[in-house]
């Protein structure tokens, strides 16, 4: 009789520890990353796939794709997806709060500090160095995603066509994304129909 109440209580304690871990992990990623959502991808990969093992490589790629497709910052979209996957709605809330707390606090502190120190050479040098580092992090994030997502000649050509359309033709990135998605969906449907042909 005494064993029955302990099991739900132990489950609640495990879920609470998991929610706290989600908050701590996303708080750390958000606090230590400079440059926005795409620059965070290497940190997401290391923490969520490598260290915590909350998601697999392929799942992270899918979650990033969803995070880019729906409205809102990719970082918070990804936090909500991972949190919900790991611990349901409470996990999603904890991961979201962990992701948004550092930038909110740092934005307030930066607004107060940089107003007085923005013209100092050391501050200008820090911002220039941080900007260069962000480019490197985004490039590495693209490599992590690209090695999983671009697995065929057609995918490579589609990727190059999208980049060329945006850079050289001035195409709207969102419309170019929809066009690329439609092309890939067409080929996937055609392959499925051919596979079902008796």
N, C-alpha and C positions, 0 to 999 in steps of 0.2 A: 504493500500500500504506500509506503514512504518513498518508493522508487519513482512513482508516476509523476509527482510534482517536480522532481529534480530534473527530469529530462527536458521539459519546456524551459525551465529556468536556465539550464546549461546552454540550450539552444539560443536563448535570448542573450546570454553573456557572450557567446561566440559571435553572434550577429553584431553586438555592440562593439566588440574588439575589431571586427572586420570593418565596420563603419568608421571607427577611429583611424584604422590603418588607411582607408580610402581617403579620408580627410587629410591625414598627414602626408601621404604620397603626393596628392595633387597640390597641396599647399607648398611642398618642397619644390615640385616641378615649376609651379607658377612663380615662386619666389626667386629661383635661381636662373630663370630663363629670360633673356632680353630679346625682344623683337617680334613677339606675337605668335600666333598659332602654328604656322608652318615651321618656324624656328624651333618649336617645342617637340617636333616629331622624333628627333633622335633621343630626347629625354623620355618621351612616352615609351618608345621602343625599349629602352634600357630598363626602365622601372616596371612597366606593365607586363612586358613579355619576358625579359631576361630575369629580373629580380623577383617580382611578385608572382609571375606566371598566372595572372588573372585572365589573360587572353593569349591566343596563339598568333603567330605572324600573320596568317591569312585573315584572321578575325580583325586584327588591328587595321589592316589595309581596308577591309570592308567598312569598318567604323569610321576611318578617315574619309572614305568616299561619301558615306552618308553625312558626316559632319560638314563636308564641303558643299553638299547638295542642298541641305536645309538651311533656312535662315539662322543667323546668329554666328558668333565666333566659333571656329572649329574647335578651339580648346575646351570651351564649356560644353559644346555638343558632344565631344568625345568623353569628357568627364561624366556626363549624365549617362551615356551609353554603357561605359565600363562600370560605373557605380550600380546601375540597375541590373546589369548582368551578374555582378558579384553579390549584391545584397538587397536586391529589390528596390522599391521606392525610397526607403531610408538611406540606402547606399548611394542612390542617385543624388539625393539632397546633400549628403555629406561630401561627396566628390565635387559637386557643384560649388558648395561653400568653400571648400579647400582651394578650388581653382580661382574664385573671384576675390577672396579676402586679400591676398598679397597685392594685386594690382590696385585695388581700391585704397589700401593703406599707403602704398608707395606713391600713388598718384597725388594724394593729399600732401604727403611729405615732400615730394619732388616739386610740387607747385609752390610750396612755401620756401624751399631751399634754392631752387634754380632761379627764382625771381631775383634773388640777391647775388647769386654767384655765376650767372649764365655767361658773363663776359670774361671770366677768368680763364687763362690758357689751359690750366689743368682740366677744367670741366669741359672745354671745347675738345681737347684731345681725347678725353674719355668717351665723349659722344661719337667722335669720328671712329675710334677704335671699336666701339660697340657696334656701330653700323656695319663695319667690315666683317666683324664676327658673325653678325646676323646673316649676311649673305652666305657665308660658309656653312652655317647651320641649316639654312634653307636648302642649299645644294646637297648636303648630306642627307637631309630628310627626303629629298627627291630621289636620291640613290636608293634609300631603304625601301621606299614605296615602289620605285621603278623596277627593281630586280624581281619583285613579286608580281607586279601587274602587267609588265610588258614582257610577255612570254612567247610572242609569235611575230613573224615578219609583218603581218597586217597591223598588229598593235603598235609596232615601231613606226610604220608609215602613217598611221592615224595620229600618233603623238606628234610626229614631225609636221604633219599637215596642219594640226591645230596650232602649234607654236608659230609656224610660218604665217598662218592666217591672222593671228593676233598681232605679231610683230610687224610684218611687212605690209599687210593689207589693212591694218587698223580695225579688224573685226571685233565686235563686242565679245569679250571673253565668255560671258554667259551663253550667248547664242552659239558660239563656237563649241562650247561644251555640250549643249543640247544636240548640235549637229553630229558631233563625234559619237555621242551616246546613241543617236538614232541609227547611224551607220553600223555600229557594233551590234545593236539589237537586231537589225535586219539580217546580218550574217549569222547571228546566233539562232534566229528563228529559221533561217534557211537550212542550217545544219541540222536542227531538230526535225524539220519536215523531211529532209533526206534520210535521216536515221529511222523515221517511222514508215518510210515507203517500203511496202512488202516486196 
